[in-house]
Amino acid sequence: MASCFFPERAQLPPCKAWPHPTVRRMQPQAEHRGYSEGMSGPRPVVLSGPSGAGKSTLLKKLLQEHGSIFGFSVSHTTREPRPGEENGKDYYFVTREVMQRDIAAGDFIEHAEFSGNLYGTSKAAVRAVQAMNRICVLDVDLQGVRNIKKTDLRPIYIFVQPPSLDVLEQRLRQRNTETEESLAKRLAAARADMESRNKEGSSHWSVLRRPTSCVLAGFLPAMPCQPLPVEARPTSK
């Protein structure tokens, strides 16, 4: 397995390290003091972006090709499972009562509510990945990013942006999981997220969702972990 840098030694790369137009280096964020209480291990990565932007596809390929380096922090939610989703793999599906109790107990790093459902990342889920000395990847929305920034988790933030809102709408419709009302809410939230991210500069990197292999080649070499397999390094193609 790769030898992972720990937080105090992890550094972001200079702009010249980015050969692919799909990955854009953002302004560096203010550094935090360290990890949240009880947290240790390789520096986490936070993926954020609108629903349908391609986070899940990117994450799936990342774990398939580099599963010895990265691990996924499974989130909790109070919404009903979609067809094909598995408890403990896609989400931990829990009741609102249970999740609110655990939030009140301080068991969550971040949590947010969307369309009447709670979503959140538990400390236990992150610890489980870090215990394997893997880089923990969190999949959250922009509200979750804001909440994480209030902690001292000190992750690297990556915003996955769709090519356009029209493309995003097409992807969401193809899922066949949205009503017209919920679709309108998701598109409005996506527009607000993209505008807020540009205004706040809330990410280290901005990824325009293009072919997944190209995106991975763009940012993998700069992850706080080395060495990476040769096939993960940028090429001139």
C-alpha positions in Angstrom: 0.0 0.0 0.0 1.1 3.6 -0.6 2.9 5.5 2.1 0.5 8.2 3.2 1.4 11.7 4.4 -0.1 12.8 7.6 -1.8 16.2 8.0 1.1 18.3 9.2 3.1 17.2 6.1 0.4 17.3 3.5 0.8 20.1 1.0 -1.2 21.2 -2.0 0.6 21.2 -5.3 1.6 24.2 -7.4 -0.6 25.2 -10.3 1.8 23.7 -12.8 0.9 20.2 -11.5 -2.5 20.4 -13.3 -2.2 19.5 -17.0 -5.9 18.7 -17.5 -8.5 21.4 -18.2 -11.1 19.4 -16.2 -9.3 20.2 -12.9 -8.8 23.7 -11.7 -6.8 24.7 -8.6 -8.7 27.1 -6.4 -7.3 29.6 -3.9 -5.8 27.9 -0.8 -8.0 27.9 2.2 -7.0 28.9 5.7 -5.5 26.0 7.5 -7.2 24.6 10.6 -5.5 23.5 13.8 -5.8 19.8 13.3 -8.3 16.9 13.3 -11.5 16.8 15.2 -11.3 15.2 18.7 -10.5 11.5 18.4 -9.6 11.8 14.7 -6.2 10.7 13.3 -4.8 9.2 10.1 -4.3 10.4 6.5 -5.9 13.7 5.6 -9.5 13.2 4.4 -11.0 14.4 1.0 -14.4 16.0 0.8 -16.3 15.6 -2.5 -19.1 18.1 -2.9 -21.4 19.2 -5.8 -25.0 19.1 -7.0 -26.9 15.9 -7.1 -26.3 14.4 -10.5 -23.0 16.2 -11.1 -21.1 12.9 -11.2 -19.7 12.5 -7.7 -20.9 8.9 -7.3 -19.4 7.9 -10.7 -16.1 9.5 -9.8 -16.0 8.0 -6.4 -16.9 4.5 -7.7 -14.0 4.6 -10.2 -11.7 6.0 -7.6 -12.4 3.1 -5.2 -12.3 0.5 -7.9 -8.9 1.5 -9.2 -7.3 2.7 -6.0 -9.1 0.9 -3.2 -5.9 0.3 -1.3 -5.4 4.1 -1.0 -8.9 5.5 -0.6 -11.9 4.5 1.5 -15.5 5.8 1.4 -17.2 7.2 4.5 -20.7 5.9 4.3 -23.2 8.7 5.2 -26.4 8.4 7.2 -29.8 9.5 5.9 -33.4 9.4 6.9 -34.8 9.1 3.4 -36.1 5.9 1.9 -33.6 3.7 -0.1 -33.8 4.0 -3.9 -34.0 0.8 -6.0 -30.6 -1.0 -5.9 -29.3 0.9 -2.8 -27.9 -1.2 0.1 -27.9 -0.3 3.7 -24.3 0.1 4.9 -23.0 0.4 1.4 -24.7 3.4 -0.2 -26.0 4.9 3.0 -26.9 3.9 6.5 -30.7 4.3 6.4 -32.0 5.3 9.8 -35.1 6.9 11.3 -35.2 10.6 12.0 -35.5 9.9 15.7 -32.3 7.9 15.8 -30.4 10.4 13.7 -31.5 13.4 15.7 -30.5 11.6 18.9 -27.0 10.8 17.6 -26.6 14.4 16.3 -27.5 15.7 19.7 -24.9 13.4 21.2 -22.2 14.9 19.1 -21.7 11.7 17.0 -21.7 13.5 13.6 -19.0 15.6 11.9 -21.6 17.3 9.8 -25.3 17.0 9.0 -27.8 18.8 6.7 -31.4 18.6 5.7 -32.7 18.5 2.1 -36.2 17.9 0.9 -37.3 17.0 4.4 -34.6 14.3 4.9 -31.5 14.4 7.1 -28.1 13.5 5.7 -24.9 13.4 7.7 -21.4 12.0 8.2 -20.7 10.2 11.5 -17.3 10.3 13.3 -17.4 6.5 13.5 -17.6 6.2 9.7 -14.5 8.4 9.2 -12.6 6.6 11.9 -13.3 3.2 10.4 -11.6 4.3 7.1 -8.7 6.0 8.8 -8.1 3.0 11.0 -7.1 1.2 7.8 -4.6 4.0 7.0 -6.6 5.0 3.9 -7.6 8.4 2.7 -11.2 8.9 3.8 -13.4 10.3 1.1 -16.6 12.1 2.2 -19.5 12.8 -0.2 -21.4 15.9 1.1 -23.4 18.9 -0.2 -22.3 22.5 0.1 -24.2 22.9 3.4 -22.2 19.9 4.7 -19.0 21.6 3.5 -19.8 24.7 5.5 -20.4 22.6 8.6 -17.2 20.7 8.2 -15.3 24.0 7.9 -16.5 24.8 11.4 -14.7 21.8 12.7 -11.0 21.1 12.7 -11.1 18.0 10.4 -8.8 19.8 7.9 -9.8 17.9 4.7 -9.0 18.7 1.1 -12.1 20.0 -0.7 -13.1 19.1 -4.2 -16.1 20.6 -5.9 -17.6 18.4 -8.8 -19.4 20.7 -11.2 -21.7 19.6 -14.1 -20.9 21.0 -17.6 -24.2 22.9 -17.4 -27.6 23.0 -15.6 -29.2 21.6 -18.8 -26.9 18.6 -18.7 -27.6 18.2 -15.0 -31.4 18.3 -15.6 -31.0 15.6 -18.3 -29.1 13.4 -15.9 -31.6 13.8 -13.1 -34.5 13.0 -15.4 -32.7 9.8 -16.7 -32.6 8.5 -13.1 -36.4 8.3 -13.0 -36.4 9.0 -9.3 -37.6 12.6 -9.2 -41.0 14.2 -9.3 -41.3 17.5 -11.1 -41.4 19.2 -7.7 -38.3 17.5 -6.4 -36.5 18.0 -9.7 -37.2 21.7 -9.5 -35.8 21.8 -5.9 -32.6 20.0 -6.9 -32.0 22.2 -9.9 -32.6 25.3 -7.7 -30.2 23.9 -5.1 -27.6 23.1 -7.8 -27.7 26.7 -9.1 -27.4 28.1 -5.6 -24.5 25.7 -4.8 -22.6 26.6 -7.9 -23.1 30.4 -7.3 -22.1 30.1 -3.7 -19.0 28.0 -4.4 -17.8 30.5 -6.9 -18.5 33.4 -4.5 -17.1 31.7 -1.3 -14.1 29.9 -2.9 -15.1 26.9 -0.7 -13.0 24.3 -2.6 -9.3 23.6 -3.1 -10.0 22.2 -6.5 -12.9 22.6 -9.0 -13.6 19.6 -11.2 -15.7 20.0 -14.3 -17.3 16.6 -14.8 -15.8 15.2 -18.0 -14.5 11.7 -18.7 -13.7 10.1 -15.3 -10.3 8.8 -16.3 -9.2 12.3 -17.3 -10.4 13.8 -14.0 -8.6 11.1 -12.0 -5.4 11.7 -13.9 -5.7 15.4 -13.1 -6.0 15.3 -9.4 -4.7 11.9 -8.2 -1.0 12.8 -8.3 -1.6 15.7 -6.0 -3.5 13.7 -3.3 -1.8 13.7 0.1 -0.4 10.2 -0.6 2.5 8.8 -2.5 3.6 7.0 -4.6 0.7 6.4 -6.9 0.6 3.7 -9.6 2.1 4.9 -12.9 -1.3 4.6 -14.6 -2.7 7.3 -12.3 -0.2 9.9 -13.3 -0.9 12.6 -15.8 0.0 12.0 -19.4 0.5 14.3 -22.4 -2.5 12.7 -24.2 
